Amino acid sequence: MKKILLTLAPLLLLLTAKAQTTDTAKKAVKTNAADVTIDAPIAAGEPNDRIFTSVEVEPQFPGGIDAFGRFLSTHLHYPAAARKNKIQGRVIVTMVVEKDGSVSDVKIARGVSDDIDAEAMRVIKSSPKWSPGIQNGRPVRVSYTVPISFTLDK
């Protein structure tokens, strides 16, 4: 009798554990379905001026992120007045990478000073064409944010 109970006990534990994982999996599927938002496919005839914030393939600077860092470091010029007044900080620039890879709608999301902000905008506007963002196999407009740090040597 003890042998039967000892054999049934693990079986019952397995069944209750399986029932719990099945219920949990069902709950997870329900919450994941509610939490995940995917941009709708671009339908034929839909206006193509929509700006995406998240896409399947992110826009990319020619040569990648390292090349973008080199581009910024070689093209940025620390404004003389900011250097003289020892102004430092991080400028957050937002832009739109267009379907053709060009950069548009360059804005300062968070600035440091007028001259540093203007320099950050100048360099981003002078950027060569990027590889555009891709959504559902098509190039789309993508909002992109770039932090640019201005620091002085001590």
C-alpha positions, 0 to 999 in steps of 0.5 A: 500500500505504501508503494502505491502511495509513494508512486501516486504522490509524485504523479499527483505532484507532476499533474498539479505542477503541469496544471499550474504551468499551463495556467501560468502559460495561458496568463503569460500569453494573455498579458504578452499579447496585451503588452506587445504593440507592433506597428501596423503594416503599411497598407497600399495607399496609406500615407507614407509620412508616418514617423516610426519610433521602433522598427524591425531594422534601425537606421544606420550611419554608413559604417556603423556606430563606430563610424558615426562616433568618428564622424562626430569627433572629426566634425564637431568644433567646440564653440570658443565662447563655451570653451572660454566660459568652461561650459560642458554638458550633453546635448540630446538631439532628435532627428528623423532619418527619412526613407532615402536615408537623409536626415531631417527635422533636427531638434534639440531635445535637451540643450546645454547652451545656445552655441553648443546646441547650434554646433550639435545641430550643425553637425547632425544636419551635415551628416551623410545619408544613413541606411534607412529604417525598415518596417515590413520590408519597406524603408520608413521614416524613423525618429532617432535620438543622438546624445552628444557630449561636450567635455573639456580637458582638465 
